[in-house]
Structure formats: C-alpha cells, structure tokens
Amino acid sequence: MDGKKQFFRCRVKTSKKKFRSKIRAMKEWIKTHRTMPLEQIFKTVNAKLRGHYQYYGVTDNTREVKNFLMQTKWLLFKWLNRRSQRRSYTLDTFFNGLLRTFPLLEPGIKVSLFYR
C-alpha cells in the first residue's frame, strides 16, 4: 500500500431532501418579496445565507454550501427579472453589476469536525 496509512473517514454531506426543501423555501421567499427594494432583498438574503452557512458549513460539506449559493444567485436572477414586463438584467449586468453593488456572503467552513 505505497507506505501510506489508510484511514476510513465518514464524510458529512447535506441530505438531498433537506437541500431541495431549503432551495424551495428560498425560491418562495424571493418570489413573494421580489417587489421590495433591492437593498432590503439582498440584506435579508444575506441573513438567510449566513444562517445556512453556520448550520451546514462543516468539514467536507463545502460543495453543497457553494451549490446553495449558486442556486440562490440563479433564483435572484430569475425573479428579479420578473419585476417588470421587460428584462431588467442580463447575465453580465446581474453578475458584474448588481452582485458587485450588493455582494452576497461567500460560504466558508464554520465548524471543523476534526479539531475540537
């Protein structure tokens, strides 16, 4: 075995059922509150993201937490474009304009399961 020690490690990952339910809840919130001012929408979404990161941001779950952020960005893009009859944002103006004006929190590991 190459002289390397092999250890079994159980990895923690968000369940698909909980992930889908959280995405569905975020979608419903954005859908119902899309008429609010942008500053207030992004402030509340950041608070929701912070709570999600603090609960699910553990070792080995980085991929799922980043996926939640990307899904949230796409939901914001979709529902903020439906605020009027014409398209408000292109992909470029949304990602390089609006998300620079109102940045979303980036995910990080909040709890390490190895070092206690």
ROFIGU-683910 format. One record per residue: residue number from 1; residue in one letter; x, y, z of N, C-alpha, C, O in turn. Coordinates in Angstrom, 3 decimals. Layout:
# residues N
+-----+------+----------+----------+----------+----------+----------+----------+----------+----------+----------+----------+----------+----------+
|  nr | rest |     n.xx |     n.yy |     n.zz |    ca.xx |    ca.yy |    ca.zz |     c.xx |     c.yy |     c.zz |     o.xx |     o.yy |     o.zz |
+-----+------+----------+----------+----------+----------+----------+----------+----------+----------+----------+----------+----------+----------+
| NUM |    A |        X |        Y |        Z |        X |        Y |        Z |        X |        Y |        Z |        X |        Y |        Z |
...
+-----+------+----------+----------+----------+----------+----------+----------+----------+----------+----------+----------+----------+----------+
//
This chain:
# residues 116
+-----+------+----------+----------+----------+----------+----------+----------+----------+----------+----------+----------+----------+----------+
|  nr | rest |     n.xx |     n.yy |     n.zz |    ca.xx |    ca.yy |    ca.zz |     c.xx |     c.yy |     c.zz |     o.xx |     o.yy |     o.zz |
+-----+------+----------+----------+----------+----------+----------+----------+----------+----------+----------+----------+----------+----------+
|   1 |    M |    0.811 |   -1.210 |    0.000 |    0.000 |    0.000 |    0.000 |    0.842 |    1.257 |    0.000 |    0.596 |    2.098 |    0.864 |
|   2 |    D |    1.758 |    1.465 |   -0.828 |    2.542 |    2.686 |   -1.016 |    3.210 |    3.196 |    0.254 |    3.843 |    4.251 |    0.203 |
|   3 |    G |    3.110 |    2.531 |    1.358 |    3.670 |    3.051 |    2.593 |    2.804 |    4.126 |    3.234 |    3.173 |    4.680 |    4.270 |
|   4 |    K |    1.636 |    4.435 |    2.621 |    0.738 |    5.437 |    3.197 |   -0.256 |    4.746 |    4.111 |   -0.700 |    3.631 |    3.838 |
|   5 |    K |   -0.593 |    5.406 |    5.177 |   -1.586 |    4.849 |    6.085 |   -2.974 |    5.183 |    5.540 |   -3.248 |    6.327 |    5.176 |
|   6 |    Q |   -3.813 |    4.213 |    5.489 |   -5.177 |    4.397 |    5.010 |   -6.121 |    4.463 |    6.205 |   -6.116 |    3.576 |    7.059 |
|   7 |    F |   -6.917 |    5.499 |    6.260 |   -7.880 |    5.653 |    7.329 |   -9.268 |    5.772 |    6.734 |   -9.461 |    6.415 |    5.702 |
|   8 |    F |  -10.227 |    5.151 |    7.386 |  -11.620 |    5.299 |    6.987 |  -12.153 |    6.568 |    7.630 |  -11.922 |    6.834 |    8.810 |
|   9 |    R |  -12.867 |    7.337 |    6.836 |  -13.428 |    8.571 |    7.366 |  -14.852 |    8.735 |    6.863 |  -15.109 |    8.624 |    5.664 |
|  10 |    C |  -15.748 |    8.989 |    7.746 |  -17.134 |    9.221 |    7.378 |  -17.290 |   10.711 |    7.058 |  -16.931 |   11.566 |    7.867 |
|  11 |    R |  -17.818 |   11.007 |    5.894 |  -17.972 |   12.405 |    5.488 |  -19.401 |   12.878 |    5.732 |  -20.359 |   12.114 |    5.609 |
|  12 |    V |  -19.515 |   14.135 |    6.074 |  -20.821 |   14.727 |    6.333 |  -21.248 |   15.493 |    5.090 |  -20.469 |   16.261 |    4.526 |
|  13 |    K |  -22.484 |   15.281 |    4.669 |  -22.996 |   15.958 |    3.485 |  -24.468 |   16.280 |    3.716 |  -25.183 |   15.510 |    4.357 |
|  14 |    T |  -24.918 |   17.415 |    3.193 |  -26.317 |   17.794 |    3.308 |  -27.180 |   16.781 |    2.567 |  -26.853 |   16.387 |    1.448 |
|  15 |    S |  -28.269 |   16.362 |    3.181 |  -29.151 |   15.401 |    2.514 |  -29.865 |   16.096 |    1.355 |  -30.163 |   17.289 |    1.422 |
|  16 |    K |  -30.136 |   15.335 |    0.295 |  -30.787 |   15.894 |   -0.894 |  -32.164 |   16.443 |   -0.555 |  -32.577 |   17.476 |   -1.083 |
|  17 |    K |  -32.863 |   15.758 |    0.318 |  -34.208 |   16.172 |    0.698 |  -34.188 |   17.533 |    1.401 |  -34.997 |   18.407 |    1.088 |
|  18 |    K |  -33.272 |   17.710 |    2.341 |  -33.166 |   18.992 |    3.053 |  -32.693 |   20.096 |    2.118 |  -33.167 |   21.229 |    2.198 |
|  19 |    F |  -31.748 |   19.763 |    1.224 |  -31.233 |   20.757 |    0.288 |  -32.358 |   21.268 |   -0.608 |  -32.518 |   22.476 |   -0.786 |
|  20 |    R |  -33.139 |   20.337 |   -1.175 |  -34.247 |   20.735 |   -2.048 |  -35.272 |   21.557 |   -1.286 |  -35.821 |   22.520 |   -1.822 |
|  21 |    S |  -35.535 |   21.186 |   -0.042 |  -36.520 |   21.931 |    0.734 |  -36.033 |   23.351 |    1.040 |  -36.825 |   24.294 |    1.028 |
|  22 |    K |  -34.727 |   23.506 |    1.315 |  -34.173 |   24.844 |    1.576 |  -34.203 |   25.699 |    0.306 |  -34.507 |   26.890 |    0.366 |
|  23 |    I |  -33.886 |   25.091 |   -0.841 |  -33.943 |   25.823 |   -2.111 |  -35.380 |   26.237 |   -2.405 |  -35.631 |   27.359 |   -2.847 |
|  24 |    R |  -36.317 |   25.334 |   -2.159 |  -37.731 |   25.640 |   -2.398 |  -38.197 |   26.780 |   -1.501 |  -38.945 |   27.652 |   -1.944 |
|  25 |    A |  -37.758 |   26.781 |   -0.243 |  -38.140 |   27.852 |    0.687 |  -37.540 |   29.187 |    0.250 |  -38.202 |   30.222 |    0.328 |
|  26 |    M |  -36.279 |   29.164 |   -0.213 |  -35.637 |   30.392 |   -0.696 |  -36.366 |   30.913 |   -1.931 |  -36.584 |   32.117 |   -2.067 |
|  27 |    K |  -36.741 |   30.005 |   -2.828 |  -37.459 |   30.392 |   -4.045 |  -38.782 |   31.070 |   -3.694 |  -39.113 |   32.116 |   -4.251 |
|  28 |    E |  -39.532 |   30.477 |   -2.774 |  -40.820 |   31.052 |   -2.388 |  -40.639 |   32.424 |   -1.743 |  -41.428 |   33.336 |   -1.989 |
|  29 |    W |  -39.602 |   32.570 |   -0.917 |  -39.383 |   33.863 |   -0.273 |  -39.047 |   34.924 |   -1.313 |  -39.614 |   36.017 |   -1.289 |
|  30 |    I |  -38.129 |   34.611 |   -2.229 |  -37.742 |   35.586 |   -3.258 |  -38.933 |   35.915 |   -4.144 |  -39.143 |   37.072 |   -4.508 |
|  31 |    K |  -39.705 |   34.905 |   -4.487 |  -40.867 |   35.096 |   -5.362 |  -41.886 |   36.041 |   -4.726 |  -42.414 |   36.926 |   -5.400 |
|  32 |    T |  -42.162 |   35.860 |   -3.440 |  -43.181 |   36.685 |   -2.793 |  -42.677 |   38.075 |   -2.424 |  -43.477 |   39.003 |   -2.302 |
|  33 |    H |  -41.358 |   38.239 |   -2.242 |  -40.818 |   39.529 |   -1.808 |  -40.036 |   40.249 |   -2.901 |  -39.248 |   41.143 |   -2.593 |
|  34 |    R |  -40.227 |   39.892 |   -4.153 |  -39.431 |   40.494 |   -5.227 |  -39.752 |   41.963 |   -5.469 |  -38.982 |   42.654 |   -6.136 |
|  35 |    T |  -40.869 |   42.455 |   -4.945 |  -41.221 |   43.857 |   -5.152 |  -40.594 |   44.781 |   -4.112 |  -40.721 |   46.002 |   -4.210 |
|  36 |    M |  -39.924 |   44.214 |   -3.124 |  -39.252 |   45.029 |   -2.108 |  -38.077 |   45.766 |   -2.741 |  -37.625 |   45.376 |   -3.818 |
|  37 |    P |  -37.571 |   46.817 |   -2.108 |  -36.356 |   47.471 |   -2.615 |  -35.181 |   46.499 |   -2.622 |  -35.075 |   45.630 |   -1.756 |
|  38 |    L |  -34.297 |   46.656 |   -3.613 |  -33.176 |   45.729 |   -3.792 |  -32.293 |   45.636 |   -2.554 |  -31.850 |   44.550 |   -2.182 |
|  39 |    E |  -32.041 |   46.767 |   -1.923 |  -31.172 |   46.770 |   -0.743 |  -31.739 |   45.876 |    0.353 |  -31.006 |   45.129 |    1.001 |
|  40 |    Q |  -33.044 |   45.960 |    0.551 |  -33.689 |   45.165 |    1.591 |  -33.707 |   43.678 |    1.216 |  -33.525 |   42.819 |    2.078 |
|  41 |    I |  -33.926 |   43.376 |   -0.068 |  -33.912 |   41.976 |   -0.525 |  -32.552 |   41.356 |   -0.254 |  -32.466 |   40.272 |    0.324 |
|  42 |    F |  -31.484 |   42.037 |   -0.669 |  -30.148 |   41.472 |   -0.524 |  -29.724 |   41.391 |    0.945 |  -28.990 |   40.481 |    1.329 |
|  43 |    K |  -30.179 |   42.332 |    1.757 |  -29.858 |   42.282 |    3.185 |  -30.487 |   41.042 |    3.823 |  -29.839 |   40.346 |    4.605 |
|  44 |    T |  -31.748 |   40.768 |    3.489 |  -32.435 |   39.605 |    4.046 |  -31.873 |   38.300 |    3.498 |  -31.718 |   37.333 |    4.244 |
|  45 |    V |  -31.566 |   38.262 |    2.197 |  -30.991 |   37.047 |    1.603 |  -29.637 |   36.753 |    2.238 |  -29.312 |   35.592 |    2.487 |
|  46 |    N |  -28.843 |   37.791 |    2.503 |  -27.553 |   37.581 |    3.167 |  -27.738 |   37.004 |    4.571 |  -26.959 |   36.153 |    5.000 |
|  47 |    A |  -28.759 |   37.463 |    5.281 |  -29.029 |   36.912 |    6.615 |  -29.418 |   35.436 |    6.514 |  -28.993 |   34.620 |    7.332 |
|  48 |    K |  -30.225 |   35.100 |    5.511 |  -30.617 |   33.703 |    5.306 |  -29.410 |   32.856 |    4.928 |  -29.265 |   31.733 |    5.410 |
|  49 |    L |  -28.537 |   33.389 |    4.064 |  -27.327 |   32.664 |    3.668 |  -26.395 |   32.464 |    4.864 |  -25.810 |   31.393 |    5.025 |
|  50 |    R |  -26.258 |   33.494 |    5.701 |  -25.388 |   33.388 |    6.872 |  -25.865 |   32.263 |    7.785 |  -25.059 |   31.468 |    8.268 |
|  51 |    G |  -27.166 |   32.194 |    8.020 |  -27.711 |   31.123 |    8.851 |  -27.483 |   29.751 |    8.238 |  -27.174 |   28.790 |    8.941 |
|  52 |    H |  -27.638 |   29.668 |    6.922 |  -27.404 |   28.389 |    6.234 |  -25.944 |   27.971 |    6.365 |  -25.649 |   26.804 |    6.624 |
|  53 |    Y |  -25.034 |   28.923 |    6.185 |  -23.603 |   28.614 |    6.291 |  -23.241 |   28.177 |    7.710 |  -22.437 |   27.263 |    7.895 |
|  54 |    Q |  -23.831 |   28.827 |    8.703 |  -23.495 |   28.487 |   10.081 |  -24.016 |   27.111 |   10.468 |  -23.413 |   26.430 |   11.298 |
|  55 |    Y |  -25.123 |   26.699 |    9.880 |  -25.670 |   25.386 |   10.218 |  -25.026 |   24.274 |    9.389 |  -24.658 |   23.230 |    9.926 |
|  56 |    Y |  -24.892 |   24.501 |    8.080 |  -24.401 |   23.453 |    7.182 |  -22.919 |   23.584 |    6.854 |  -22.375 |   22.716 |    6.172 |
|  57 |    G |  -22.251 |   24.628 |    7.310 |  -20.848 |   24.849 |    6.963 |  -19.895 |   24.056 |    7.824 |  -19.177 |   24.623 |    8.647 |
|  58 |    V |  -19.883 |   22.747 |    7.642 |  -18.980 |   21.875 |    8.386 |  -17.976 |   21.255 |    7.419 |  -18.117 |   21.379 |    6.202 |
|  59 |    T |  -16.977 |   20.596 |    7.959 |  -15.948 |   19.952 |    7.155 |  -16.585 |   19.015 |    6.127 |  -17.542 |   18.309 |    6.443 |
|  60 |    D |  -16.065 |   19.006 |    4.917 |  -16.490 |   18.138 |    3.807 |  -17.835 |   18.510 |    3.205 |  -18.308 |   17.793 |    2.323 |
|  61 |    N |  -18.469 |   19.581 |    3.627 |  -19.758 |   19.965 |    3.059 |  -19.641 |   21.230 |    2.214 |  -20.649 |   21.861 |    1.900 |
|  62 |    T |  -18.430 |   21.597 |    1.851 |  -18.208 |   22.845 |    1.120 |  -18.933 |   22.856 |   -0.217 |  -19.501 |   23.876 |   -0.607 |
|  63 |    R |  -18.919 |   21.737 |   -0.917 |  -19.539 |   21.677 |   -2.242 |  -21.033 |   21.969 |   -2.167 |  -21.559 |   22.715 |   -2.993 |
|  64 |    E |  -21.717 |   21.395 |   -1.195 |  -23.158 |   21.606 |   -1.060 |  -23.473 |   23.046 |   -0.655 |  -24.467 |   23.615 |   -1.106 |
|  65 |    V |  -22.639 |   23.630 |    0.186 |  -22.875 |   25.007 |    0.625 |  -22.653 |   25.970 |   -0.543 |  -23.413 |   26.924 |   -0.712 |
|  66 |    K |  -21.614 |   25.726 |   -1.348 |  -21.382 |   26.566 |   -2.529 |  -22.495 |   26.389 |   -3.552 |  -22.883 |   27.344 |   -4.225 |
|  67 |    N |  -23.003 |   25.180 |   -3.666 |  -24.109 |   24.914 |   -4.576 |  -25.350 |   25.690 |   -4.144 |  -26.093 |   26.190 |   -4.989 |
|  68 |    F |  -25.579 |   25.794 |   -2.832 |  -26.713 |   26.571 |   -2.326 |  -26.571 |   28.042 |   -2.710 |  -27.554 |   28.686 |   -3.076 |
|  69 |    L |  -25.349 |   28.575 |   -2.626 |  -25.107 |   29.961 |   -3.021 |  -25.401 |   30.157 |   -4.505 |  -26.058 |   31.128 |   -4.882 |
|  70 |    M |  -24.920 |   29.243 |   -5.355 |  -25.149 |   29.377 |   -6.800 |  -26.634 |   29.284 |   -7.135 |  -27.132 |   30.046 |   -7.964 |
|  71 |    Q |  -27.338 |   28.360 |   -6.502 |  -28.779 |   28.235 |   -6.737 |  -29.502 |   29.517 |   -6.314 |  -30.438 |   29.955 |   -6.983 |
|  72 |    T |  -29.066 |   30.109 |   -5.209 |  -29.675 |   31.354 |   -4.742 |  -29.427 |   32.484 |   -5.734 |  -30.322 |   33.288 |   -5.994 |
|  73 |    K |  -28.213 |   32.553 |   -6.291 |  -27.917 |   33.583 |   -7.293 |  -28.818 |   33.433 |   -8.509 |  -29.346 |   34.423 |   -9.017 |
|  74 |    W |  -28.998 |   32.188 |   -8.987 |  -29.855 |   31.966 |  -10.153 |  -31.310 |   32.288 |   -9.838 |  -32.021 |   32.811 |  -10.696 |
|  75 |    L |  -31.766 |   31.986 |   -8.626 |  -33.136 |   32.333 |   -8.251 |  -33.325 |   33.847 |   -8.205 |  -34.348 |   34.364 |   -8.654 |
|  76 |    L |  -32.335 |   34.555 |   -7.661 |  -32.414 |   36.021 |   -7.647 |  -32.450 |   36.572 |   -9.063 |  -33.238 |   37.469 |   -9.361 |
|  77 |    F |  -31.607 |   36.044 |   -9.933 |  -31.583 |   36.487 |  -11.330 |  -32.945 |   36.265 |  -11.982 |  -33.465 |   37.149 |  -12.662 |
|  78 |    K |  -33.511 |   35.098 |  -11.776 |  -34.795 |   34.758 |  -12.389 |  -35.915 |   35.663 |  -11.888 |  -36.664 |   36.225 |  -12.687 |
|  79 |    W |  -36.033 |   35.805 |  -10.570 |  -37.182 |   36.521 |  -10.029 |  -37.021 |   38.032 |  -10.058 |  -38.022 |   38.746 |  -10.115 |
|  80 |    L |  -35.788 |   38.547 |  -10.020 |  -35.624 |   40.000 |  -10.147 |  -35.863 |   40.452 |  -11.581 |  -36.184 |   41.617 |  -11.813 |
|  81 |    N |  -35.712 |   39.553 |  -12.544 |  -36.034 |   39.883 |  -13.930 |  -37.536 |   39.901 |  -14.171 |  -37.975 |   40.361 |  -15.225 |
|  82 |    R |  -38.315 |   39.427 |  -13.254 |  -39.769 |   39.391 |  -13.425 |  -40.460 |   40.513 |  -12.655 |  -41.653 |   40.430 |  -12.363 |
|  83 |    R |  -39.719 |   41.541 |  -12.334 |  -40.315 |   42.673 |  -11.622 |  -41.053 |   43.611 |  -12.560 |  -41.879 |   44.403 |  -12.106 |
|  84 |    S |  -40.778 |   43.543 |  -13.844 |  -41.470 |   44.383 |  -14.824 |  -41.686 |   43.568 |  -16.089 |  -41.290 |   42.405 |  -16.156 |
|  85 |    Q |  -42.320 |   44.183 |  -17.107 |  -42.601 |   43.439 |  -18.336 |  -41.356 |   43.220 |  -19.184 |  -41.303 |   42.275 |  -19.971 |
|  86 |    R |  -40.366 |   44.073 |  -19.034 |  -39.150 |   43.888 |  -19.826 |  -38.039 |   43.337 |  -18.946 |  -38.082 |   43.437 |  -17.720 |
|  87 |    R |  -37.066 |   42.767 |  -19.589 |  -35.966 |   42.138 |  -18.865 |  -35.099 |   43.203 |  -18.202 |  -34.591 |   44.099 |  -18.875 |
|  88 |    S |  -34.932 |   43.108 |  -16.911 |  -34.183 |   44.122 |  -16.170 |  -32.681 |   43.902 |  -16.246 |  -31.914 |   44.858 |  -16.358 |
|  89 |    Y |  -32.256 |   42.634 |  -16.186 |  -30.828 |   42.333 |  -16.099 |  -30.451 |   41.252 |  -17.101 |  -31.178 |   40.276 |  -17.287 |
|  90 |    T |  -29.297 |   41.444 |  -17.746 |  -28.695 |   40.350 |  -18.491 |  -27.779 |   39.618 |  -17.514 |  -27.570 |   40.072 |  -16.390 |
|  91 |    L |  -27.243 |   38.496 |  -17.946 |  -26.319 |   37.771 |  -17.062 |  -25.129 |   38.642 |  -16.683 |  -24.678 |   38.636 |  -15.538 |
|  92 |    D |  -24.627 |   39.395 |  -17.667 |  -23.464 |   40.244 |  -17.415 |  -23.790 |   41.357 |  -16.422 |  -23.038 |   41.583 |  -15.474 |
|  93 |    T |  -24.908 |   42.052 |  -16.634 |  -25.242 |   43.151 |  -15.723 |  -25.616 |   42.636 |  -14.334 |  -25.412 |   43.332 |  -13.340 |
|  94 |    F |  -26.158 |   41.429 |  -14.260 |  -26.508 |   40.883 |  -12.949 |  -25.261 |   40.477 |  -12.177 |  -25.062 |   40.909 |  -11.041 |
|  95 |    F |  -24.412 |   39.638 |  -12.797 |  -23.251 |   39.118 |  -12.074 |  -22.149 |   40.161 |  -11.905 |  -21.481 |   40.175 |  -10.871 |
|  96 |    N |  -21.943 |   41.026 |  -12.886 |  -20.857 |   42.009 |  -12.785 |  -21.326 |   43.371 |  -12.291 |  -20.501 |   44.201 |  -11.911 |
|  97 |    G |  -22.612 |   43.613 |  -12.288 |  -23.117 |   44.899 |  -11.834 |  -23.818 |   44.810 |  -10.493 |  -23.349 |   45.343 |   -9.488 |
|  98 |    L |  -24.956 |   44.121 |  -10.500 |  -25.797 |   44.078 |   -9.300 |  -25.132 |   43.328 |   -8.148 |  -25.217 |   43.756 |   -6.997 |
|  99 |    L |  -24.472 |   42.214 |   -8.452 |  -23.832 |   41.456 |   -7.369 |  -22.553 |   42.115 |   -6.870 |  -22.037 |   41.742 |   -5.816 |
| 100 |    R |  -22.042 |   43.081 |   -7.607 |  -20.921 |   43.876 |   -7.069 |  -21.443 |   45.005 |   -6.195 |  -20.799 |   45.398 |   -5.223 |
| 101 |    T |  -22.621 |   45.527 |   -6.549 |  -23.232 |   46.573 |   -5.736 |  -23.748 |   46.002 |   -4.421 |  -23.542 |   46.580 |   -3.354 |
| 102 |    F |  -24.423 |   44.858 |   -4.514 |  -24.963 |   44.181 |   -3.332 |  -24.350 |   42.780 |   -3.263 |  -24.981 |   41.819 |   -3.702 |
| 103 |    P |  -23.143 |   42.643 |   -2.724 |  -22.490 |   41.322 |   -2.729 |  -23.173 |   40.347 |   -1.770 |  -23.641 |   40.720 |   -0.694 |
| 104 |    L |  -23.211 |   39.091 |   -2.198 |  -23.726 |   38.027 |   -1.339 |  -22.569 |   37.437 |   -0.542 |  -21.430 |   37.418 |   -1.009 |
| 105 |    L |  -22.864 |   36.960 |    0.652 |  -21.828 |   36.379 |    1.504 |  -21.267 |   35.112 |    0.873 |  -22.013 |   34.289 |    0.341 |
| 106 |    E |  -19.963 |   34.964 |    0.936 |  -19.308 |   33.761 |    0.420 |  -19.296 |   32.687 |    1.502 |  -19.116 |   32.996 |    2.680 |
| 107 |    P |  -19.484 |   31.436 |    1.114 |  -19.511 |   30.368 |    2.114 |  -18.133 |   30.037 |    2.655 |  -17.117 |   30.264 |    1.996 |
| 108 |    G |  -18.115 |   29.507 |    3.842 |  -16.875 |   29.065 |    4.463 |  -17.185 |   28.005 |    5.496 |  -18.333 |   27.848 |    5.913 |
| 109 |    I |  -16.172 |   27.285 |    5.904 |  -16.355 |   26.247 |    6.915 |  -16.391 |   26.927 |    8.277 |  -15.427 |   27.575 |    8.683 |
| 110 |    K |  -17.491 |   26.778 |    8.968 |  -17.654 |   27.407 |   10.278 |  -17.280 |   26.464 |   11.413 |  -16.865 |   26.911 |   12.482 |
| 111 |    V |  -17.427 |   25.146 |   11.184 |  -17.137 |   24.163 |   12.223 |  -16.259 |   23.077 |   11.634 |  -16.625 |   22.444 |   10.644 |
| 112 |    S |  -15.110 |   22.861 |   12.235 |  -14.242 |   21.765 |   11.821 |  -14.577 |   20.545 |   12.666 |  -14.597 |   20.616 |   13.895 |
| 113 |    L |  -14.838 |   19.435 |   12.005 |  -15.197 |   18.221 |   12.734 |  -13.976 |   17.453 |   13.220 |  -14.114 |   16.439 |   13.904 |
| 114 |    F |  -12.778 |   17.928 |   12.874 |  -11.566 |   17.218 |   13.257 |  -10.878 |   17.829 |   14.463 |  -10.397 |   17.100 |   15.330 |
| 115 |    Y |  -10.821 |   19.146 |   14.536 |  -10.083 |   19.818 |   15.607 |  -11.075 |   20.417 |   16.578 |  -11.733 |   21.414 |   16.279 |
| 116 |    R |  -11.178 |   19.807 |   17.735 |  -12.146 |   20.309 |   18.725 |  -11.445 |   20.832 |   19.929 |  -12.093 |   21.295 |   20.868 |
+-----+------+----------+----------+----------+----------+----------+----------+----------+----------+----------+----------+----------+----------+
//
